[in-house]
Amino acid sequence: MKISLRVRFFLWLLLLLVIFMAVQTLVYTFVEIATMAKHPEFNLLEQLEEVAMGVSLNLLLLPVLAVVAWWISSRMLRPIRTLASTAGLIGDGHLDQRVDVEIMPDDEMRKLAQVLNHAFDQYQQAIGRLERFTGDASHQLRTPLASIRMTAEVALTHQGEDPAMYRDILGSILEDVAQLSHLVDQLLAMARLGRDEVRSAFKEIDLAALLQGAAEVYRPACELSGVTLFVESACGVSLRGNPDLLQEALRNLLDNALKFGADGGCLRVEVTSHGKTVEIAVMDKGPGIAEEYAEAVFQRFYRAPSPVSQGSGLGLALVRDIANLHGGSVRLDRRPGWGGVFVLRLPVV
């Protein structure tokens, strides 16, 4: 049979009371004996009666003290019961429950409640990321997988026919696989943004090198499309962050500009310092985005109406999440002579 913590705590308090009373009785008896030794004229029977009265008084007080000990044990363990109750609710799926720190005593129990609330927050965020990832993955992977399946079925129904058609089918499958791989990479990047180890990997980064690294990836594609890519110098500007994630954000902005900009046009990256922050503007000569979609384009899987091919709907949402992680922001801007203008604002070192 298991004994509850409250009962154990009560029994320990009761044991201390009994020991205290026993020691008190022994001390009182010793004092009386010492007094009799110094004063033989005192009546021994009267002295023993006094000792007996003291013992009787202790025995009468013991039930009262036991009740007080039970109340103290209940009072002392109330914060622990509150913590256990909240943890039980969270374990049952009520992830928004938290310990009320204000009702906790201003001691180690309050500190423990704050630590547990932080742990519960991290747990809820982790579950949220997992749910979003599984939901996003199941929703977005369905289309390219269905396309691959249908293309493969077409290939099977035309076995032994024109080899050129087979090459076209295989090329279509490879395009779908590339799209699928890119989508999975974006989903995984978004899923890991909330982890503490991402922030722990922050370090000082040279913005000029970061911009050049992102631009070099897209320069061949720009040349192939006849687009002139110009990247403004950012000498002497340093950021603190995760270089891989910031590179991913810049690449998504460049990819968006190249995808929705006009062929044979211009793609420009401008850098503007504002004291403790720096703005990186990625501009293209495309049709731009209507003002009514300025906020919606940063939502997951949202695709603004456009005459050109659609993306996954995750690129700009990923840029926004990366910017927020670094204490920055991203917005859709408007500038004369330009189409789409996305401004990434980040704090500098």
SULBELLIN-V148657 format. One record per helix or strand of 2 or more residues. SS is the DSSP state (H for helix, E for strand). FROM is the first residue (numbers start at 1). TO is the last residue. If there is no record, write none. Layout:
# SULBELLIN-V148657
ss from to
SS FROM TO
SS FROM TO
This chain:
# SULBELLIN-V148657
ss from to
H 5 38
H 44 91
H 101 103
H 108 157
H 163 191
H 196 200
E 203 206
H 207 225
E 228 231
E 238 241
H 243 260
E 266 274
E 277 284
H 291 293
H 296 298
H 315 325
E 329 333
E 341 348
